């Protein structure tokens, strides 16, 4: 199924799809595990969760600001 949308201008909206996003902090704590989602262009999307649930880490990971820790030595 296509997830294409047209904006009111007639232009095609962007779609952000992510699958199995995981991230473990350098101290070994798993912050994200198997997160999936679809964000359609032209829509408002909320990421909700408890304090410390990984909302900011998810956004930073999707934006390329957080990377897996490098192996030591």
C-alpha positions in Angstrom: 0.0 0.0 0.0 1.4 3.4 -1.0 1.7 6.0 1.8 1.8 9.0 -0.5 -0.2 12.1 0.3 -0.7 15.3 -1.6 -0.5 18.6 0.2 -3.1 21.3 -0.5 -0.6 22.8 -3.0 -0.8 19.5 -5.0 2.8 18.6 -4.1 3.6 15.2 -2.9 4.3 15.1 0.9 7.3 13.4 2.4 7.0 10.2 4.4 9.4 9.2 7.2 9.5 5.5 7.9 11.7 3.9 10.5 11.9 0.2 11.5 13.7 -1.6 14.3 15.4 1.5 15.7 17.5 0.4 18.8 20.1 2.2 20.8 22.1 1.3 23.9 23.9 3.9 26.1 27.6 3.6 26.7 26.8 2.3 30.2 25.0 -0.7 28.7 21.5 0.5 29.4 19.2 -0.2 26.4 17.3 3.0 25.8 15.5 2.1 22.5 14.6 -1.4 21.4 12.8 -2.2 18.2 11.0 1.1 17.7 8.9 1.4 14.4 7.0 4.3 13.0 5.6 6.2 10.0 5.2 10.0 9.9 3.3 11.3 7.0 4.1 14.8 5.6 1.5 17.4 6.1 0.5 16.0 9.5 1.2 16.7 13.1 2.7 13.8 15.0 3.3 13.5 18.8 5.9 11.3 20.4 4.6 10.7 23.9 6.0 8.7 26.8 7.1 8.8 30.4 10.2 10.8 31.6 13.3 8.8 30.6 11.4 6.6 28.1 13.7 7.6 25.2 11.7 10.3 23.3 14.6 12.6 22.9 17.0 9.8 22.1 14.7 8.6 19.4 14.5 12.0 17.7 18.3 12.4 18.1 18.9 9.0 16.6 16.6 9.7 13.6 18.3 13.0 13.1 21.8 11.5 13.1 22.9 13.2 16.3 23.3 10.0 18.4 25.5 7.1 17.2 26.3 3.7 18.7 29.2 3.8 21.1 32.6 3.0 19.5 34.3 -0.1 20.7 37.1 0.5 23.2 40.7 0.1 22.2 
